[in-house]
Amino acid sequence: MENEGLPEPQLSDPKEKLILLVDDDESLLDIVEHVVRREGFRTDRAVDGPEALTKAEALLPDLILLDFMLPGKGGYEVIRDLQASGNGNIPVIVITGRQLDEKQIAMVRLESNVKDFLIKPMRPPVLVALIHNLLKTRPPDLDRTSRGRPMTGGL
């Protein structure tokens, strides 16, 4: 095998990573924040496009989970404004409940800071696996089944 003898890549502690959660649905924000914090990540939140841009500029998060349909400024505008302000290196996972056609999804995926595109309802295990993969962090060493049933539904 080609990788024999090479050390495993070092994974970061999720506590070192800040994720900005952006959605105008506060109850969904609460759920996503719970799921993300349970994985050990630090979080901050914004409920509209202008607040997302202000917080992204001030906090320089490691990742943004961005709802596509936002008041004030839509998700696509937020993505473009991040790039224009010099913060286009902050990775973004776009989340939407709106049905977009393949052409619209392809257009959003072409943006350099967009790393993935999820449709609501999203499954927590899929979301956290994607976040850990993008940020190269190690999942917490805990047995999720010991605290009850694992979350398998959608957000």
matplotlib code that plots the C-alpha trace (Angstrom):
import matplotlib.pyplot as plt

x = [0.0, 1.2, 0.3, 2.2, 4.7, 3.1, 1.7, -2.0, -3.0, -3.5, -7.1, -8.0, -10.0, -13.5, -13.2, -10.7, -13.3, -16.0, -19.1, -21.4, -25.0, -27.3, -31.0, -34.1, -35.9, -34.9, -36.2, -34.2, -31.1, -31.6, -31.7, -28.7, -26.7, -27.4, -26.2, -23.1, -22.2, -22.7, -19.8, -17.6, -17.7, -18.1, -21.0, -22.4, -25.6, -27.2, -30.8, -30.4, -28.0, -26.7, -26.1, -24.3, -21.9, -21.2, -20.5, -18.4, -16.3, -15.9, -15.5, -13.8, -15.5, -14.0, -17.2, -20.6, -23.8, -25.9, -29.6, -30.3, -33.5, -32.8, -34.4, -32.4, -30.0, -30.3, -27.7, -26.3, -25.8, -24.1, -21.7, -20.8, -20.4, -18.1, -15.9, -16.0, -15.0, -11.9, -13.6, -14.2, -11.8, -14.4, -16.0, -19.8, -22.3, -25.5, -28.7, -32.2, -35.7, -36.6, -36.7, -34.0, -33.6, -30.3, -29.1, -29.5, -27.7, -24.9, -24.5, -24.2, -21.8, -19.5, -18.8, -15.3, -16.3, -19.3, -18.2, -21.5, -25.3, -27.8, -31.6, -33.8, -34.7, -31.1, -30.0, -27.7, -25.2, -24.8, -24.3, -21.8, -19.8, -19.6, -18.5, -15.8, -14.5, -14.4, -12.7, -10.5, -11.6, -12.0, -15.4, -15.9, -15.1, -18.5, -21.0, -24.0, -26.2, -25.5, -27.5, -30.5, -31.3, -29.1, -30.7, -31.7, -34.5, -34.2, -33.7]
y = [0.0, 3.5, 4.9, 2.3, 3.9, 7.3, 8.8, 9.3, 12.9, 14.8, 15.7, 18.9, 19.2, 20.4, 22.9, 24.8, 25.4, 28.0, 27.4, 30.3, 29.0, 31.1, 30.5, 32.7, 29.8, 30.1, 26.6, 25.0, 27.1, 25.7, 22.1, 22.5, 24.3, 21.4, 18.8, 20.8, 21.6, 18.0, 17.2, 19.7, 22.7, 26.3, 28.1, 31.5, 32.3, 34.8, 35.1, 37.1, 37.9, 41.2, 39.8, 36.8, 39.1, 41.2, 38.2, 36.5, 39.6, 40.0, 36.3, 34.8, 31.4, 28.2, 27.2, 28.7, 26.7, 29.0, 28.8, 29.8, 31.7, 34.6, 38.0, 41.1, 39.3, 35.8, 33.1, 33.5, 37.3, 36.4, 34.0, 36.6, 39.3, 37.1, 36.7, 40.4, 41.3, 39.1, 36.3, 34.0, 31.5, 30.7, 27.4, 27.4, 24.6, 25.8, 24.5, 25.0, 23.8, 25.3, 23.1, 24.3, 23.0, 21.3, 24.4, 26.6, 24.0, 23.7, 27.5, 27.7, 24.8, 26.7, 29.3, 28.7, 28.9, 26.5, 23.1, 21.3, 21.7, 20.1, 19.9, 20.2, 18.0, 17.0, 14.1, 14.9, 12.1, 13.3, 16.9, 16.2, 13.8, 16.4, 19.1, 16.8, 15.9, 19.5, 20.9, 17.8, 17.3, 14.2, 13.2, 13.0, 9.7, 9.0, 6.2, 8.1, 5.0, 5.2, 8.4, 7.0, 6.3, 8.0, 10.8, 9.4, 11.8, 14.9, 18.5]
z = [0.0, -0.8, 2.7, 4.7, 7.0, 6.7, 9.9, 10.1, 9.5, 12.8, 13.5, 15.3, 18.5, 17.6, 20.6, 18.5, 15.7, 15.6, 13.4, 12.5, 12.2, 10.0, 9.7, 10.2, 11.9, 15.6, 16.5, 13.8, 14.9, 18.4, 17.1, 14.8, 17.6, 20.0, 17.4, 16.5, 20.1, 21.1, 18.7, 20.7, 18.3, 19.5, 17.8, 17.2, 15.4, 13.0, 11.9, 8.7, 5.9, 7.2, 10.7, 9.1, 7.3, 10.3, 12.5, 9.8, 9.5, 13.3, 14.3, 11.2, 11.8, 10.6, 8.9, 8.1, 8.0, 5.8, 5.1, 1.5, 2.1, 4.6, 5.2, 4.4, 2.1, 0.7, 1.1, -2.4, -1.7, 1.6, -0.2, -2.8, -0.2, 1.8, -1.3, -2.1, 1.5, 1.5, 3.5, 0.6, 2.2, 5.0, 3.9, 3.6, 3.7, 2.1, 3.6, 2.1, 2.5, -0.9, -3.9, -6.3, -9.8, -10.8, -12.6, -9.5, -7.3, -9.9, -9.9, -6.1, -6.0, -8.4, -5.8, -4.4, -0.7, -1.0, 0.1, 0.1, -0.3, 1.9, 1.6, 4.7, 6.5, 7.0, 9.1, 12.0, 11.4, 7.8, 8.9, 11.6, 9.5, 6.8, 9.3, 10.8, 7.4, 6.2, 9.3, 9.8, 13.4, 15.4, 16.6, 20.4, 21.9, 23.4, 23.0, 21.8, 22.3, 26.1, 26.4, 24.6, 21.0, 18.4, 16.5, 13.1, 12.1, 10.0, 11.1]

ax = plt.figure().add_subplot(projection="3d")
ax.plot(x, y, z, "-o")
ax.set_aspect("equal")
plt.show()
